[in-house]
Amino acid sequence: MRHELINGFNGHLLGIKELIRKSLEAKKFAYCPYSKFRVGAALLTHDGTVFTGCNVENACFNLGLCAERTAISKAVSEGYTDFKAIAIASDMCEHFISPCGGCRQFMREFGANWDVYLSKPDGSYVEMTVEELLPASFGPEDLRVKKVNIRNEF
C-alpha cells in the first residue's frame, strides 16, 4: 500500500476503504444471469466525484459490459475524463479481482498513471497502476507520433 487516503473533492480525503466499499455496493446491481459472476467498480475523478458501475451481461455474450467500462462510460457521459483511481470488487474470496484485457485497454485510454485497487469481499486490496496492469501499452499519445507516409496501392 502506497497510501491510505486519496485526495478528493475540495481537499477532503476519501479513504481507499470507502472507495472499495462503493465498489462492493455496486456489484449488488450486477446483471449476470449467465456467469453468476458479479463485479462492481467505483471510479474516482480528480474533483472527488465517484461513479459506480456493475457488469451487465447479454444473451449474446460479446455484447456484455464489464463493471469498469460501465463506470468509466458513466463518467465520460457526464463530462469527466481525468481519473485518480478505480476500485474493483467481486465475490472471489481467495483471489483479488483483476480487470480483463479489454478493460485494461479501456482504462489506458484515460492515462497510464492512475491507481487501480483490486479487492476481495473482505475489503482487503492490492494497489496497482494502469501502467502496471498493461505494460508497454498503446494509448492516445501513440496516434500523435510521426508515421511513415504510405500510399494506398490497391
C-alpha positions in Angstrom: 0.0 0.0 0.0 1.4 3.3 -1.0 -1.1 5.5 0.9 -4.3 5.1 2.9 -6.2 8.2 1.7 -7.0 9.6 -1.7 -7.3 13.4 -2.1 -10.9 14.1 -3.0 -13.2 17.0 -3.7 -12.4 20.3 -2.1 -9.4 18.8 -0.3 -11.5 16.2 1.6 -9.9 12.8 1.8 -11.7 9.8 0.5 -10.4 6.6 2.1 -9.3 3.8 -0.1 -11.6 1.5 2.0 -14.5 3.8 1.3 -13.8 3.6 -2.5 -13.6 -0.2 -2.2 -16.9 -0.2 -0.2 -18.6 1.7 -3.0 -17.3 -1.0 -5.5 -18.6 -3.7 -3.2 -22.0 -2.0 -3.1 -22.0 -1.6 -6.9 -21.6 -5.3 -7.5 -25.1 -5.8 -5.9 -26.6 -4.4 -9.0 -24.8 -6.7 -11.4 -26.9 -8.3 -14.1 -25.2 -11.6 -14.6 -27.8 -14.4 -15.2 -25.3 -16.5 -17.2 -22.0 -16.4 -15.5 -23.3 -15.6 -12.0 -20.0 -13.6 -11.6 -20.8 -10.2 -10.0 -18.4 -7.4 -10.5 -18.6 -3.8 -9.2 -16.4 -0.8 -9.8 -16.1 2.7 -8.2 -14.3 5.3 -10.2 -12.8 8.4 -8.5 -12.4 11.6 -10.6 -9.9 14.3 -9.8 -12.6 16.6 -8.4 -13.7 13.8 -5.9 -16.8 12.6 -7.8 -17.3 8.9 -7.7 -19.0 6.9 -10.5 -20.0 3.3 -9.9 -20.7 0.5 -12.3 -21.5 -3.1 -12.5 -21.2 -5.8 -15.1 -24.2 -6.2 -17.4 -24.4 -9.5 -19.4 -26.3 -10.2 -22.5 -27.5 -13.4 -24.1 -25.2 -12.6 -27.0 -22.2 -12.9 -24.7 -19.9 -10.5 -26.6 -22.4 -7.6 -26.0 -21.9 -7.7 -22.3 -20.3 -4.8 -20.5 -17.8 -5.0 -17.6 -18.2 -3.0 -14.4 -15.1 -1.0 -15.1 -16.2 0.1 -18.5 -19.7 0.9 -17.2 -18.3 3.2 -14.5 -15.9 4.9 -17.0 -18.6 5.3 -19.6 -20.9 6.9 -17.0 -18.2 9.3 -16.0 -17.4 10.2 -19.6 -21.0 10.7 -20.5 -21.1 13.3 -17.6 -18.0 15.1 -19.0 -15.3 13.5 -16.9 -12.1 12.1 -18.4 -9.5 12.7 -15.7 -9.4 9.9 -13.2 -7.5 9.3 -9.9 -8.4 5.8 -9.1 -10.8 2.9 -9.6 -11.7 0.1 -7.1 -12.9 -3.2 -8.4 -14.8 -5.8 -6.4 -16.1 -9.3 -7.0 -17.3 -12.3 -5.0 -13.9 -14.2 -5.3 -12.6 -14.8 -1.8 -9.3 -16.4 -2.5 -8.0 -14.1 -5.3 -8.1 -10.4 -5.9 -10.3 -9.5 -8.9 -8.4 -8.3 -11.9 -9.7 -6.4 -14.9 -9.9 -8.2 -18.3 -7.6 -7.1 -21.1 -10.4 -5.1 -22.7 -11.0 -3.1 -19.5 -7.2 -2.6 -19.1 -7.1 -1.0 -22.6 -10.3 1.0 -21.9 -8.7 2.4 -18.7 -5.5 3.1 -20.5 -7.3 5.5 -22.9 -7.6 7.9 -19.9 -3.9 7.6 -18.8 -1.4 5.1 -17.6 -0.6 6.6 -14.2 -3.7 6.3 -12.1 -4.5 3.9 -9.3 -6.3 0.6 -9.6 -7.4 -1.2 -6.4 -8.1 -4.9 -6.8 -10.1 -6.1 -3.9 -11.7 -9.1 -2.2 -15.1 -9.2 -0.4 -13.5 -8.7 3.0 -12.2 -5.3 1.8 -8.5 -6.3 1.5 -6.9 -5.0 -1.6 -3.8 -4.7 -3.8 -2.9 -1.4 -5.3 -1.5 -1.1 -8.9 -1.4 1.5 -11.6 -2.9 1.1 -15.1 0.6 1.0 -16.4 1.5 -1.9 -14.1 -1.6 -3.7 -15.3 -0.9 -3.0 -19.0 2.9 -2.6 -19.5 4.2 -1.3 -22.9 0.7 -0.2 -23.7 -0.7 1.7 -26.7 -2.5 4.9 -25.9 -3.8 8.1 -27.5 -0.4 9.7 -27.5 0.8 7.0 -29.8 -1.6 8.2 -32.5 0.2 11.6 -32.4 3.7 10.4 -33.3 5.2 10.8 -36.7 4.3 7.9 -39.0 5.6 6.7 -42.4 3.6 8.1 -45.2 2.1 5.1 -47.0 0.4 5.3 -50.4 -2.6 3.0 -50.9 -1.7 1.0 -53.9 -4.9 -1.0 -54.2 
